[in-house]
Amino acid sequence: MERTILYFAWVREQIGISEERVTLPSDVQTLADLAQSFVSRGGGYAIAFSDLTKLRGALDMAMVPLATAIGEAREIAFFPPVTGG
């Protein structure tokens, strides 16, 4: 099943796109697995996904820890931590 992956803020700036449709590799179970798989794409993906402590994620518009299983979610989003001020 194809999933929509959304990228926000500096994650989007590093990879150069705001969204894409992908079929998840069979070994990808969690958001962290997916993020780590993107590193192998190289370029901006490697930069954006090299440090998981600088990322947050969401499944079907609900924020979740990166260790969360993707399951049947159709939309996956990655973004930096939000800061206030």
Residue pairs with C-beta under 8 A, 6 or more apart in sequence:
1 23
1 74
2 21
2 22
2 23
3 21
3 22
3 23
3 24
3 70
3 73
3 74
3 75
3 76
4 19
4 20
4 21
4 74
4 75
4 76
5 19
5 20
5 21
5 22
5 34
5 76
5 77
5 78
6 18
6 19
6 75
6 76
6 77
6 78
7 15
7 17
7 18
7 19
7 48
7 77
7 78
7 79
8 18
8 77
8 78
8 79
8 80
9 79
9 80
10 48
10 80
11 48
11 55
11 78
11 79
11 80
12 18
14 44
14 45
14 47
14 48
15 43
15 44
15 45
15 48
16 44
24 34
24 70
25 37
27 33
27 37
28 34
28 37
28 70
29 69
29 70
30 66
30 67
30 68
30 69
30 70
31 57
31 59
31 64
31 65
31 66
31 67
31 68
31 70
31 76
31 78
32 52
32 66
32 67
34 70
34 76
35 49
35 52
35 55
35 57
35 66
35 78
36 49
36 52
38 45
38 46
38 48
38 49
39 45
39 46
39 49
39 50
40 46
48 78
49 55
49 78
52 66
54 80
54 81
55 66
55 78
55 79
55 80
55 81
56 63
56 66
56 78
56 79
56 80
56 81
56 82
57 63
57 64
57 65
57 66
57 68
57 76
57 77
57 78
57 79
58 64
58 75
58 76
58 77
58 79
59 68
59 70
59 71
59 73
59 75
59 76
60 73
60 74
60 75
61 75
61 77
70 76
